[in-house]
Structure formats: C-alpha cells, structure tokens
Amino acid sequence: MSQEVTKERKKIMTQRTTVIDLASFQSGLTVDNYKAIGAEYAIVKISESTNYTNPYIRSLIDLSAAGGIKGYAFYHFGRFHNDAQAVAEANYFINVAKARANVKPGTLMILDAEIQGMPTSSVITFLDTLRAAGYRTGFYTYKYLLPNFDLEAIHPHMDMFWLAAYPLANGRAADKNPDFNYFPSTNYVDLWQYTDNLLGYNVDGSITITDNAIKLFNPSTAPAPAPQPKVDQSKPVVNPQTTWTDNLGAVWHAEDGKFISNTALHLRWGALPSASTIAVLPAGSVINYDAWSRGNDFVYVRQPRGNGYGYIAVRNAKTGEAYGKFE
C-alpha cells in the first residue's frame, strides 16, 4: 500500500456518517423504515462458508436504495481454518456477489471474522484473493477478538478496517450519536460498529471514523441487476420456496444458520410460548436451523429433527434482545 493511501486512511472525518449492515434478519425492513433510519450507506451480507447465500440480497438492496441508501459494500461471514479453505470461500464470495448483485471490480468486499481458530495467514490469503480479482478489501471483527489476530500483519492487505464494540448491552436501542468515551481505541479503525439495534429497528449501526470509510463505498445508487439468462420456455421453471406461511399464520424465511445460546432455552414442538416443550437446552447449546420467523413476542428458528422439527425462541421481538449469538 502506498504511503499516500496510508496517510489518507489516518485522516479523521470532520463530519461523521451512519452506516448500516443488512442480512436476512433485516429482510422485513420497509422503504419507510429505511427513510426513518436515515443512513446513506449500507453493507450487505452476500454469503457464508461455501454453501450459504443470503436469499434476500436483491430485495435488501432495492428497498434500501428506495429508502435513501446511496452507496454499498458487501461482506462474507468466514468459516475457514486454513489457507485452502480461505481461497475457496473468497472465490465463493466473489462468484455469488457477481451473480446476485452484479458487483464490479473496485467494490469494497469485507471479511467478517468472528469464529475461533481462524489463522491470520488465512485471513491474509482471503483478502489477497479478493484483491487479485480486482476488489478493495475490508476486515471486520469484534474488539474482544482482536487478540486472536495479528492486526499489524493484516493491515497491509486491507483497505478498510471495521471494528465492533458495543457501549450498550446487546439488543438495547441506540441513537445515531455514539458515546466516544467508549470508542475502541485500536490502530487503523475506519468504521466503528457500536450497536446491534439502531433506533430500535434491530439493525446494526456503525459510524465512520475516517474519510477512507466512505470513499471506498460503491458510489452508485444501487448495484444494477445482473443480466438474466434466457429461459427455455419448453422446460418447467422451478422456483425454490424461500418464504412461506404456516398453518398458524406465521411467515417463515428459509435460512441455514447456527445459533449459540447464552441462556437456557425451551425447544418446543411449535413456534408459540404455549407449545409443548421437547427439552430445555442449556446455555452454550449449538442450534443448527433452516428457517426463522418473527412473531409478536419472539423470533423463532426451526431446527430439523429426526422426527420433524423443533422450534426455539432466540430473540425478543419487542426489544431486539438476542438470547445468544448467530454464526
């Protein structure tokens, strides 16, 4: 990285800007919600590992653009533990971003590094794979996870550093003016994620620290849709069902994910507080799920089981408080 770019990255902004990040859990936000939030930039989740694609990429971009978002970056939740896996995941990220969001070279593409046992060398390999394909690179992690990485070694390979540290408890609503007495004093921070519930909309909120943070965002109103291939009308078109309504009236969204509880939770036969309990899962339980639904009181995930499905309340729908961590 040139000395000139390095100096620019150290330039502190005179006017701070709010940035939100969007994944499947924000698929219910409306145009009016985005207007009320008032952010101008967004970071959209594209993929995870080499087998998960966010099914709401296009709608998140379209609705947020209509609600005032004018610049985008994109992120991938990494699950690799070695260099070979890092290359495979970086290429998966690139391919999905191109296919689903028409992402062009030069766009900011970010690694979300949260899992244990992710080597610094593999982080560098992932970022270098993105750079070799012509993309700008970002690195995201939590302040408490920084001891797991060699930030000085990663620094030359990233164009933007995005750090999470929450002054308020998880799930508590925060406004657009974070208390900088709690700023995570660390080298190279361009963007500070300070809340997971901005203005009560259950969306992560970040604040820019340097001019570099915004200059790297895609300046277009929204990435244009990729050209659609011609469909052979002689063959039936199969549309995978990603959203459906069950016989209780709950709207479900397909999503393969993992949730780790921080408290005891009831595994139930139905997605209702009154449903019969299958078991009480202790804190620290790893819950693999294939769908989620937001009810009046709780957000539920659906766990496939040998004899059907189990349902677990993983978030308070009213306060946004999560009962653990999504991975």
Salt bridges, closest charged atoms under 4 A:
GLU8 OE2 - LYS215 NZ 2.98
GLU40 OE1 - LYS70 NZ 3.30
GLU48 OE1 - LYS45 NZ 2.64
GLU48 OE2 - ARG79 NE 2.70
ASP62 OD1 - ARG58 NH2 3.17
GLU89 OE1 - HIS76 NE2 2.78
GLU114 OE1 - LYS325 NZ 3.56
ASP128 OD1 - HIS157 ND1 2.80
ASP159 OD1 - ARG131 NH2 3.00
ASP159 OD2 - ARG136 NE 3.37
ASP190 OD2 - ARG9 NH2 2.94
ASP211 OD2 - LYS11 NZ 3.61
ASP290 OD1 - ARG302 NE 2.97
ASP297 OD1 - LYS318 NZ 3.25
GLU327 OE1 - ARG79 NH1 3.78
